[in-house]
């Protein structure tokens, strides 16, 4: 059973709208089991806000895919009690996408900002994705056309890389050159992750592959 709740856009002050340079939708995955964290990560409070609130408040109309109703009062909530994983969650969100690109993230990344998402989605590629020691599929911007064509052909977001003709891997060195703190990339899967300092320096790379499957 899937329940969809439309809550409208979050009011944005006129001066803040000037920040919105690129046009993209946002999907926040909030249905994970948080086994390593020990409790519902999305509901964990930090400085008076839950992880999910910290992420959702950056965007005027996020699409949140979750297994229960969340205390977020803007955007769209898709409540799916079956919890069949990230790929299925994205498939459920596809009918509500209206832009050519979509930024996809999850409650693992409570320190992201709109500016970071905007920078990722500014790249001219079918997938633009943060590269640390490994690529981060939940810190990435995807072509909606690519998703619609191939979401039923993959079992993980990483597999989408095989279907893209162009991929921009955004290295941490480039992020720092543009004034972003690596703290924004902090991936919280367990309590120990709060104390880890992201220090892996990677270089950006642009991949073009002749992929007839796209």
Secondary structure, 3 states (H helix, E strand, C coil): CEEEEECCCCCCCHHHHCCCCCCCEEEEEECCCCCCCCCCHHHCEECCEEHHHHHHCCCCCCEEEECCCCCCCCCEEEEECCCCCHHHHHHHHHHHCCCCEEEEEECCCCCCCHHHHHHHHCCCCCEEEEECCCEEEEEEEEEHHHHHHHHHHCCCHHHHHHCCCEEEEEEHHHHHHCCCCHHHHCCCCCHHHHHCCCCCCCCCEEEECCCCCC
